[in-house]
Every structure is written in structure tokens, then in C-alpha cells.
């Protein structure tokens, strides 16, 4: 039976049409990802706009303002996600009313995948390089060695675990870096998304069960990786589970001219190479600065155990509960103190070797906490006498032999007769 060209075009349009429910879901997903990605890329410009929309459009009283606390799971972050969902729902509804005649969004879907690829790839490269050059967790310091295990938070345990093995940290970073590179190559997007999804599943589980406050962000990244793999799940199922052949994925061009498509693909590869070439020297510089903070030639370098601690008697029980257990000297500008409760506190220090004085300053409010005159009674014994919080104070300490920490002498061994 012969058909006219008009009938053929009508039939092909029907075959390529999306279900109305899929159209609505796509509009919502597109709006949400666009809003979330825009905030990640330039949150400083969008903060005021988001706060205004929350208060004047959705009548949401944002409970808190953004905190520079390093946490990504604050009340404000959860409010932002709720607002993104509301904005995406409203935008998708308006879009559906204004664009009711649209049957598909194949090309727009290709651009959305491109946006997700770039956001995910750059994020994986950033975190990956910070592990290959072990900046994220840093080296194990004397303060971490001297801190009781029971005083560590779950996040502190995870950070110490990763820092204890630079090799494992570099291995996990290389997986994330490889995923980021693969994501920027169009033909390798699915492979990169699968590698990223595997890595991010582990990262999200660690963040969740070790209470690392990046749960929201890592969960979104995991959803991005899953989003990129969704079109290939039927083909992967046929090959890996059902042992069937699979047809190649249909290619959807970003541009009508194939030459622009190739140029854009090469631009993405050049961007990835430039990003890595810029990030590696920056990471190395940060790592050198990290190591420079540890100065083994600093006065009294090492861990000092407090044998005698005499607080002012007028301070009572509350003051005695803040007794020192250990002092850690790791640099010329700071002293870390572990209390009898196991908590670690950081203080700026000023040591004058000529006057034999030590001054401790609170890092947060810059208030002087204590001024002491020190006396070295023996090579490994130290006495402090002066004022603490403005009141008389006296303490005696002895140096701990750091090599007694098993982690300091732990190395990789192919042959090991007995476990530690």
C-alpha cells in the first residue's frame, strides 16, 4: 500500500512523540537540574534571588542564612532543595501550558545531558585530583595520633582512616579522575557515568553512615550519574543479563551541522585537559602549604603528656573539668591541646626562646588565653608557670616518644607473617 509524503511525515511524527506524562516529567527534571546546576556554578549571584523568591513568592521564611561552616547539610541547604523543587514544579506547569503542542524534546534532552555531563565531570575531576594529590584528607598529624579514638567523631574516624593510607586515597582519587575524563568524551559518556555511579555510591554511603555533612550534594551527584545511564539500561540489560544483542544507541546531535558537533566534542576534550593542567599545580601548591605547617624543627616539637595541672582553686569543679591531658607542638605558630575529655582544641602560639615565654591565643576571638614562663628541667621535661584566663597556673609535662604510635611505622608489606 502506497502512502503520501504527508502521511509518512505524520506517521514518523507520531512514532517520535513522547507520552504526555513523559513530557511533563522531562520539563520538571529539566527545570530542577538547570536551577541546581546554576546555583552550584554561581551561588553568589543567586543567593539573594532565591531568598527573595522564597519570601515573596512561596512565602517561605528561610530559617537561616547561608553558613560558612563547611557543612552542606544545614537547615538552609535543605530549605534550598525544597525551594528548587517548588520552583521546578511551577516552571514545569507554566511550560506545559505554554508549550502544549510540543511532541518531543530530543534536542533539548541532548543539551540537558551535556549540562549534566559537564557539571558531573568537573566535580569528579576536582575531588579526584584532590585525592590523587592527597589534599582533601591531608597527612596524619601528631594531634590526630595523640587523640583518643573514642574522642573522634564518625567523620573524624573516616578522615583519619583515609589519611592513614595515602596509597588508598590516591587510588580512590584516580577512579574519580578517570570517571571525570570519560564523561567529557561523548562516545565514552555511558562508561564514565557507570564508573562515576559506582564511585559516588560508595561516597554517598560513607557520607551517610559516617555523618559527613555533604550528603545532599553527593546524593545529587549520584542522581546525575544515574540520569546519564538511564537511556542505556535496556541495552546493558540485554548484553549483561539476557545475553542478547543490543542495537547501538541513536545519536542525537546538538547542532544540525555535524561539523559543529565535532568541534564541540574536541572543545570538551581540550577543556578537560586544561582543567587538569591547571588543577594539578594548584593541588600541589596546597599540599606543600599543608606540609609546611608541620615543622619538626619547631620548639618542643612533639607530644607532651601533662603530669601535673594546678588550676586556680577559685575556679572550682567547672574549671577542673577543662584540665589538659596533652599538648602537641607541631609548628612555630600553633599549639594543640587535648583535654581530659579527649576533645582537641587549636590555639595560636607565640614562643620566645630568649625570654622563655609561651603565649596562647584563641583562634576564633583572638583573646589571649594564657601567658606562661617555661623551664626545661631535663631534655624531655617541661614546666609552665604563669596565668591561665588571667588566674595563676602551673603545669608539669614530659615528652612522649612518638615512635610508640604503631601508625607512624606502618608500611605496606607483601609478606607479613603475623597481623598487627
BELKAZI-V290681 format. One record per backbone hydrogen bond with DSSP energy under -1.0 kcal/mol. NH is the residue of the N-H (numbers start at 1). CO is the residue of the C=O. E is the energy in kcal/mol with one decimal. If there is no record, write none. Layout:
[[NH;CO;E] [NH;CO;E]]
This chain:
[[8;4;-2.1] [9;5;-2.5] [10;6;-2.1] [11;7;-2.4] [12;8;-2.6] [13;9;-2.0] [14;10;-1.9] [15;11;-2.2] [16;12;-1.8] [18;103;-3.3] [23;19;-2.3] [24;20;-2.1] [25;21;-2.4] [26;22;-2.7] [27;23;-2.2] [28;24;-2.0] [29;25;-2.7] [30;26;-3.1] [31;27;-2.3] [32;28;-2.5] [33;29;-2.8] [34;30;-2.4] [35;31;-2.3] [36;32;-2.8] [37;33;-3.0] [38;34;-2.1] [39;35;-2.0] [40;36;-1.9] [41;37;-2.4] [42;38;-1.9] [47;43;-1.3] [50;46;-2.8] [51;47;-2.3] [52;48;-2.3] [53;49;-2.6] [54;50;-2.5] [55;51;-1.9] [56;52;-2.8] [57;53;-1.9] [58;53;-2.1] [60;54;-4.5] [62;60;-1.1] [72;213;-3.5] [78;74;-2.0] [79;75;-2.3] [80;76;-2.2] [81;77;-2.0] [82;78;-2.0] [83;79;-2.4] [84;80;-2.9] [85;81;-2.3] [86;82;-2.0] [87;83;-3.0] [88;84;-2.9] [89;85;-2.2] [90;86;-2.4] [91;87;-2.8] [92;88;-2.5] [93;89;-2.0] [94;90;-2.6] [95;91;-2.7] [96;92;-2.2] [97;93;-1.8] [98;94;-2.1] [99;95;-1.7] [102;99;-1.1] [109;105;-2.8] [110;106;-1.7] [111;107;-1.8] [112;108;-2.2] [113;109;-2.4] [114;110;-1.8] [115;111;-2.2] [116;112;-2.4] [117;113;-2.8] [118;114;-2.4] [119;115;-2.4] [120;116;-2.7] [121;117;-2.9] [122;118;-2.6] [123;119;-1.8] [124;120;-2.6] [125;121;-2.5] [126;122;-2.2] [127;123;-2.4] [128;124;-2.5] [129;125;-2.7] [130;126;-1.6] [131;128;-1.2] [132;128;-2.6] [133;129;-2.6] [135;130;-1.8] [135;133;-3.1] [136;130;-2.3] [145;141;-2.1] [146;142;-2.7] [151;148;-1.3] [152;149;-1.5] [157;153;-2.3] [158;154;-2.0] [159;155;-2.6] [160;156;-2.4] [161;157;-2.5] [162;158;-2.4] [163;159;-2.5] [164;160;-1.9] [165;162;-1.0] [169;165;-2.2] [170;166;-2.6] [171;167;-2.0] [172;168;-2.5] [173;169;-2.1] [174;170;-2.1] [175;171;-1.6] [176;172;-1.8] [177;173;-2.5] [178;174;-2.6] [179;175;-2.2] [180;176;-2.1] [181;177;-2.2] [182;178;-2.6] [183;179;-2.0] [185;182;-1.4] [188;185;-1.6] [189;186;-1.3] [192;188;-2.6] [193;189;-2.8] [194;190;-2.3] [195;191;-2.3] [196;192;-2.6] [197;193;-2.7] [198;194;-2.1] [199;195;-2.4] [200;196;-3.1] [201;197;-2.0] [202;198;-1.5] [203;199;-2.3] [204;200;-3.0] [205;201;-2.0] [206;202;-2.4] [207;203;-2.8] [208;204;-2.4] [209;205;-2.8] [210;206;-2.1] [212;207;-1.8] [214;212;-2.6] [218;214;-2.5] [219;215;-2.3] [220;216;-2.0] [221;217;-2.2] [222;218;-2.1] [223;219;-2.2] [224;220;-2.3] [225;221;-2.1] [226;222;-2.3] [227;223;-2.7] [228;224;-1.8] [229;225;-1.1] [230;226;-1.4] [232;229;-1.3] [233;230;-1.4] [236;232;-2.9] [237;233;-2.7] [238;234;-2.1] [239;235;-2.1] [240;236;-3.0] [241;237;-1.8] [242;237;-2.4] [244;238;-3.8] [261;257;-1.1] [262;258;-2.0] [263;259;-2.2] [264;260;-2.5] [265;261;-2.0] [266;262;-2.3] [267;263;-2.1] [268;264;-1.9] [269;265;-1.7] [270;266;-2.5] [271;267;-2.4] [272;268;-2.2] [273;269;-2.4] [274;270;-2.6] [275;271;-2.5] [276;272;-2.3] [277;273;-2.5] [278;274;-1.9] [279;275;-2.6] [280;276;-2.4] [282;278;-1.4] [283;279;-2.8] [284;280;-2.5] [285;281;-2.2] [286;282;-2.3] [287;283;-2.3] [288;284;-2.3] [289;285;-2.2] [290;286;-2.1] [291;287;-2.4] [292;288;-2.3] [294;291;-1.5] [295;330;-3.0] [298;295;-1.9] [301;298;-1.9] [302;329;-2.4] [304;327;-3.2] [305;398;-2.9] [306;325;-2.4] [307;396;-2.5] [308;396;-1.8] [310;394;-3.0] [315;312;-1.9] [320;316;-1.6] [321;317;-1.7] [322;319;-1.8] [323;320;-1.4] [325;338;-3.2] [326;338;-2.0] [327;304;-2.6] [328;336;-3.1] [329;302;-2.5] [335;347;-2.5] [336;328;-2.3] [337;345;-2.6] [338;326;-2.7] [339;343;-2.3] [340;323;-1.9] [342;339;-2.0] [345;337;-2.6] [347;335;-1.8] [348;361;-2.3] [349;333;-2.3] [350;359;-1.9] [352;357;-2.5] [356;352;-1.4] [357;352;-1.5] [358;372;-2.6] [359;350;-2.0] [360;370;-2.5] [361;348;-2.6] [362;367;-3.3] [366;362;-1.6] [369;360;-2.5] [370;360;-1.5] [371;387;-2.0] [372;358;-2.8] [373;385;-2.9] [374;356;-2.1] [375;383;-2.1] [381;378;-1.7] [382;397;-2.6] [383;375;-2.3] [384;395;-2.9] [385;373;-1.7] [386;393;-2.3] [387;371;-2.6] [388;391;-3.0] [389;369;-3.5] [391;388;-1.4] [393;386;-2.3] [394;310;-1.1] [395;384;-2.4] [396;308;-2.0] [397;382;-3.1] [398;305;-2.0] [399;380;-2.1] [400;303;-3.7] [402;400;-1.0] [404;401;-2.0] [405;402;-2.4] [408;405;-1.3] [409;406;-1.3]]
